[in-house]
Amino acid sequence: MTKNYESEITQFIKQYKDEHPETDASQRDGRNRLWDKQLDAEQQEGFKQARVPQAPYVYYQND
C-alpha cells in the first residue's frame, strides 16, 4: 500500500462530511449526551458501599 492510498470508505466519509458540515457537530452533541457525563462523587461512593460481593461460583446454590 502506498502512503497516498485511501480506501473507498475513507473517501466516502470525507465526501459525506464535505457535503454535510453539520455532521461533526451532531456527532459531538451525541457523544456529550451519551458518554461525557459529570459524575457525582458522593453518589459513586454510595454505589461502591452498597455493592454486594458476588459468590465465586454463581451457579452454586447454598442450601
DRENKE-488451 format. One line per 10 residues: number of its first residue (from 1); for each residue x, y, z of N, C-alpha, C, O, CB. Coordinates in steps of 0.2 Angstrom, whole numbers. Each point is the difference from the previous one (the first is absolute). Glycine has a CB too. Layout:
NUM	X,Y,Z,X,Y,Z,X,Y,Z,X,Y,Z,X,Y,Z | ...
END
This chain:
1	4,-6,0,-4,6,0,4,6,0,5,0,3,-14,-6,3 | 8,11,-10,3,6,0,-2,5,6,-6,-1,2,8,0,-15 | 2,6,14,-2,5,5,-6,4,-2,-4,2,4,16,-2,0 | -13,1,-10,-6,4,-3,-6,-4,-1,-5,3,-2,13,4,-3 | -8,-13,7,-6,-4,-1,-6,1,5,2,1,6,6,-10,-11 | -14,10,2,-6,1,4,-5,-5,-2,-1,-1,-6,4,13,8 | -6,-16,3,-5,-4,-2,-6,3,-2,-1,6,1,6,-14,7 | -10,4,-11,-6,3,-3,-4,3,6,-4,5,-1,4,-13,-9 | 0,4,16,-3,2,6,2,7,2,-4,5,2,2,-17,1 | 9,13,-2,3,6,2,-2,6,-5,-2,5,2,11,-11,3
11	-9,5,-12,-2,5,-4,-8,1,0,-1,6,0,10,-10,-8 | -13,-1,10,-7,2,0,-1,4,7,-4,5,-1,1,-16,-5 | 6,9,11,-1,4,6,2,7,-1,-3,5,2,5,-15,5 | 4,11,-10,3,7,-1,-5,4,-4,-2,6,1,14,-10,0 | -15,1,-7,-4,3,-4,-7,2,3,-3,5,0,8,-11,-9 | -7,1,14,-6,1,3,0,6,5,-4,4,1,2,-16,-2 | 8,12,5,1,6,4,1,6,-3,-2,6,2,7,-14,6 | -2,8,-14,0,7,-4,-7,2,-2,-1,6,0,12,-10,-5 | -15,-1,3,-7,2,-2,-5,1,6,-5,4,-1,7,-11,-9 | 0,5,16,-4,1,6,4,2,5,2,-4,5,-10,-5,-8
21	10,15,4,4,3,5,-2,0,7,3,0,5,1,7,-14 | -11,-8,9,-3,-1,7,1,-6,4,-1,-1,5,-7,9,-9 | 11,-13,0,1,-7,3,5,0,6,-2,-3,5,0,-1,-17 | 7,8,11,5,0,6,-3,3,6,0,-3,6,9,4,-14 | -13,4,8,-3,3,5,-6,-5,3,0,-1,6,2,13,-10 | -5,-15,0,-5,-5,2,3,-6,4,-3,-2,4,-4,5,-14 | 13,-5,7,3,-6,3,2,2,7,0,-4,5,4,0,-16 | -1,10,12,3,3,7,-6,0,4,0,-1,6,9,7,-11 | -15,-3,3,-6,1,4,-2,-7,2,-2,-1,6,-2,11,-12 | 4,-15,2,-2,-7,2,4,-3,5,-2,-3,5,-3,2,-16
31	12,2,10,5,-2,5,-1,3,7,0,-4,5,8,2,-14 | -10,8,9,-1,4,6,-6,-3,4,0,-1,6,6,11,-11 | -11,-11,1,-6,-3,3,1,-7,3,-3,-1,5,-4,8,-13 | 10,-11,5,1,-7,1,6,-2,5,-1,-4,4,-5,2,-15 | 11,6,10,7,-3,3,3,5,5,2,-1,5,0,-5,-15 | -2,13,8,4,5,4,-5,2,6,-3,6,-1,10,-3,-10 | -8,-6,16,-4,1,5,4,3,6,6,-3,1,-15,-5,-5 | 7,12,8,3,2,6,-3,-5,6,-6,0,1,7,13,-5 | 4,-16,7,-2,-5,5,0,4,7,5,4,2,0,-14,-9 | -9,8,11,-1,2,7,4,-4,4,-1,-6,1,-10,11,-2
41	17,-3,4,4,-4,4,-3,-3,6,1,-6,2,9,13,-6 | -14,-3,8,-4,-3,5,-4,-6,-2,-1,-5,4,1,17,2 | -4,-11,-11,-4,-5,-2,4,-6,-2,-2,-6,1,-7,14,-5 | 14,-7,0,5,-6,-2,2,-4,6,0,-6,0,3,12,-10 | -1,-2,16,2,-3,6,-6,-5,3,2,-5,3,7,15,-1 | -15,-7,-2,-5,-4,2,-1,-6,-4,-2,-5,3,-4,16,1 | 6,-11,-10,0,-6,-4,5,-5,2,-1,-6,0,-3,13,-10 | 10,-5,11,6,-5,2,-2,-3,7,1,-6,0,7,13,-7 | -11,-3,11,-1,-3,7,-6,-4,0,-1,-5,4,5,15,1 | -9,-9,-10,-6,-4,0,1,-7,-4,-4,-4,-1,-2,14,2
51	12,-11,-4,1,-5,-4,1,-7,4,3,0,5,3,8,-13 | -9,-13,5,-1,-6,4,6,-5,-4,-1,-1,-6,-12,2,9 | 17,-4,1,5,-4,-3,-3,-6,-3,-5,-3,2,13,7,6 | -5,-6,-14,-3,-6,-4,4,-6,3,6,0,1,-9,7,-12 | -1,-12,11,3,-7,2,5,-2,-6,-1,2,-5,-10,-5,12 | 16,-1,-5,5,-2,-5,-3,-4,-5,2,1,-6,6,-1,15 | -13,-4,-8,-3,-4,-5,-7,1,0,-4,-2,4,13,-7,-4 | -12,13,-5,-7,3,1,-5,-5,-1,-6,1,1,10,9,-5 | -2,-16,1,-5,-5,-2,-1,-5,6,-4,-5,0,6,6,-12 | 2,-1,17,0,-4,6,-5,3,5,-1,6,1,13,-9,-2
61	-17,-2,3,-5,2,5,2,-2,7,1,-6,1,-10,5,-11 | 9,6,14,1,-2,7,-7,-2,3,-5,4,0,15,4,1 | -11,-14,1,-6,-2,3,1,-1,8,-4,-2,3,1,-4,-14
END
